[in-house]
């Protein structure tokens, strides 16, 4: 029996644009509906979580999970510059209240990839005024919302550092010139204006400044709320002789952000896979190793390795704000969760300060450019009827959460 601390948080996560539907004032909605589009399909009604949040939170609680991480949508709250929707803020207060009614800890994320279209058209993170603009929104939202004790400012702030080049290679090629032109016409400029395509200097400068100003804005209204940022961190490994290349990757993708937030209330760690760098400079999944439908190396133990790395570098408490497995084989999802948690427990026993684990995601949802095909959810959904169905992995994870412990031998 592997026991976790009594105060350890067990939860699941979602993001507004991926589950709510109808996020019509955002840059992603505009890009999805461009003709032709870089996106495989449109988000549309998504899984209608905007209207079904109470039932979804009730299901989460019934499974035995004690925390729910969800994002509030800037594009809904401030659809036009300086025009704040109190009705939308009231909606998100109802989401918080639903969590509290069901004895679920709400964890708020103030930005999860999407921007109001007007912000993107002004340059997104490349706009020197972005940090001030984001902090103003966070100040207004934090002033209105109550009942939460944990907040994430920006989801995966460093993600563009990690994926921008790869996404550009895969999406901006000779076959997608028309898509790129349509996207840039809507944005009124280059794709750099969207978060996922933001250039490195914008992340390190405006992005980190936005986090700091948002943190201070939230704390000005809620001095006791724990505030952090979440980061996308792969388990970076190397073949013998390529350790220096691994270290270079760590510095390029994680170093500046980790150093900037060391010593804060917590760091949100979001890990899905491992990357192995070879002596010739090539990198990727280890040859012959199983992959998920996302093309990731299927390696649950990667999470513990990244937590070790983050803790050793920052000595800052960690919350695993995302970790999950994509695919239709729910038996494998159960095995993945158990294996990830087993290795995480060992890391904690070795001194790594981890305060909670949020599985991604609560429900199958809109996976950005890939559309609805990848399935990460503990719950499935019939998008014709919006009826939810609970997968065996949801029950298995809920049992672990209720027991605050792992029993039996974990699968690999």
C-alpha positions, 0 to 999 in steps of 0.5 A, a space after each residue: 500500500 502506497 499512502 499519499 499525504 492526507 492533504 494531497 489534492 486529487 483532481 481533474 482539469 479542463 480548459 474553457 475553450 476546449 469544453 464550454 463551446 461558443 467562445 465566439 470572441 476568441 482568436 481560436 474561434 476566428 482561426 477555426 472558422 477561417 476558410 480554409 482553416 489550420 484546424 481539423 475541425 471547429 470547436 462549435 458547442 464543444 461538450 457544452 460545459 458552459 451550461 452543464 458545469 454543475 452536473 459535470 462537477 457533481 460527477 467529478 465529486 461522485 467519483 471521489 475527486 476533491 479538486 477541479 482545475 478549470 479556466 475562466 475565459 478572458 474572451 468572454 469576460 472582456 470581449 471588447 477592450 474595456 468592456 467587461 461582462 458581469 454576467 460572465 463573471 457571475 457565471 464563473 462565480 456559479 462554477 466556483 459555488 458549484 465546486 464548494 457545494 460539492 466539497 470540491 476545491 476550485 483551482 482557477 486558471 486565468 489564461 489557457 491558450 486563447 486570447 480575446 480576438 481584439 488582443 490578438 489583433 493588437 499583437 498578442 504577447 508581442 504587444 509591449 502592452 500585453 502584460 498590463 492588459 492581462 493584469 487589468 483583466 485579472 484584477 477585474 476578475 479577481 475582484 469579482 470572484 470569491 471562494 477559491 484558494 488556488 490560482 494559476 495565472 497562465 497555462 503552460 507559459 513556456 509551451 511556445 518555446 517548446 512546440 513553436 518550431 515543430 508546429 510551424 514545420 507541421 502546419 506552415 508548409 507548402 500545403 497550408 499556404 492558403 490556411 496560413 493566409 486565411 489565418 493571418 487575414 483574420 488576425 491582421 498580421 502574423 500567427 505570432 499574435 496567437 499564444 501558441 505561435 508566440 516567439 521566444 522573446 515575447 514569452 520571456 519578456 511580456 509573458 513572464 511580466 504578465 504572470 508577475 503582474 497577474 499574480 500581484 493583481 490576484 493577491 491584491 484582492 485575495 492575499 491568502 490565495 496560492 498563486 503560481 504558473 503552470 509549465 509544460 515540461 517533458 522528461 528530457 533524457 539523452 543517450 550516452 555522450 549527449 548529456 550536454 545537448 539534453 542540458 541545452 534543451 532544458 535551458 532553452 525550453 524551461 530554464 528562464 521560466 523556472 528561474 523566474 518563478 522559483 520561490 513562488 507559492 507553487 509551480 504547476 508541472 504538466 508532463 505527458 512524455 519523454 524525449 531522448 536526444 541523441 549524440 547526432 542532435 536528433 531527438 524524439 521518442 526512443 525507437 521501438 517504444 509505444 506511442 500514444 495517438 498524440 505521437 507521444 512516447 507512452 511513458 508514465 514514469 516521465 512525470 516523476 522525472 520532471 518533478 525531480 528536475 523541477 524540485 532540484 532546480 527550484 526547491 519550490 512546491 509542485 502541483 501536477 496540474 496536468 498529466 494524462 494519456 490519450 487513446 481509446 484503450 481505457 485499460 491502458 489509461 488505468 495502467 498509465 495513471 497507476 504507474 505515473 502515481 507509483 513513480 510520483 509517490 517514490 519521488 515524494 518519498 525521496 524528498 520532492 515536494 508535490 502537493 497534488 495531482 490533476 488528471 487531464 482531462 475530466 472529459 473528452 474535449 476539443 484538442 486544439 488543432 487536432 480536433 475531437 479525435 484524441 481522447 484524454 477524458 475520464 468521461 466520454 461524451 456523445 456530442 450529438 446528445 451531450 450525454 456523458 458516460 463514465 469510463 472505468 478509468 474514472 472509477 479506478 482513479 476515484 478509488 485511488 483518490 478516496 483511499 489516498 493510496 495505491 494498492 497492489 502492483 502497478 502496471 507498467 
